């Protein structure tokens, strides 16, 4: 059995890598992947805490939250990918500085 400290440590490392990716990158696709990495880090923390505090009669709350986060992430990918495709068709670039050029 993996100790909870290792699970939370891995989750924190993944989250920090995602934050660094969002802050330092200019490509919209890489930023979306970094956001997905942060969401997966949170999912790992939810499952780790659920496993630590689970009892026989308690519902799997951590797993329910993970399913909610996965559904929000799927919606985020659908909307974000639509924006990226629109931006690439109009400007032939996926640079984050070109997002403001999609205005009227």
N, C-alpha and C positions, 0 to 999 in steps of 0.2 A: 504494500500500500504506500502510495506516494504521500509524503507529509504535506500539509496545507501550506506551509511556508514555501515549498518549492513551486506549488501550483500558483500561488499569488505572486511569487517572484517572477516566474515565467510570464504571467499575465502583465505584470508591471513593465517588464522588458519589452514585450510586444507592443504595449500601449505607447511607450516612449518612442519606439522605432516608428510607429504610425504618426505620432505628433511631429517628429523630426521630418518625416516624409511630407506631411502637409505644409509645414512651415518653410522648408527649403526648396521644394520643387516648383517648377513653373508649368509643367505639363498637367492638363486637367485629368487625363487618364491615370497618371501616377498618383495624383491627389485623391482620386476616387478609390484607388487600391489601398492607399494609406488609411483612408477612413474605414474601409472594410477591415483592415488589420486591427484598427482600434476597436471596432465592434466585436471582432472575434476574441480580442483580449478580454473584453468585458464578459463575453459569453463563457470563456474559460473560468473567470473569477466566479460567475454565478454558479456554474456547475461544481466548482471546488467548494464554495461555501455551502451549497446544498448537500454535498456529500458529507461535509464535516458536521452539519447540524441536523442531518436526517434522522428520523426515528421511524418506527414501524407504522405508526398511525398518522404521521404527518404527510400532507400532500407534497408532491415534488415541485415546490415553488420555483426553485432555480431553473428547472427544465421548462417550466411554463414561461418564465421570463426570457429564456433563450429562444423559444419559439416566437415570442413577440419581437425580439430584436432581429431575428432572421427575417421575419415578414417586413419589418421596417427597412432592413437592409436591401431586400429585394425591390421594394418601392423606390428606394434611393438610387439603386443601380438603374432601374428603368427610366426614371426621370433624368438622372445625370447623363446616361448614355444618349438619350434623346437630345439633350442640350449639346453634348459633344458632337454628335453627328450633324446637327444644325449649324454649329459653329464651324465645323470643318468644311461643310458644303459652301458656306458663305465666304469664309476668309482663308481657306486652305491652310489653316493652322489650328493647333489645339493649345496654344499658349494662353495662360491665364490672363495676360494683359489684354488679349483680344476679346474678352467676354463683354466688356463695356461697349464694344463696337456693334453688338447685336441690337442696340436700342434703335428706335426710329430715327 
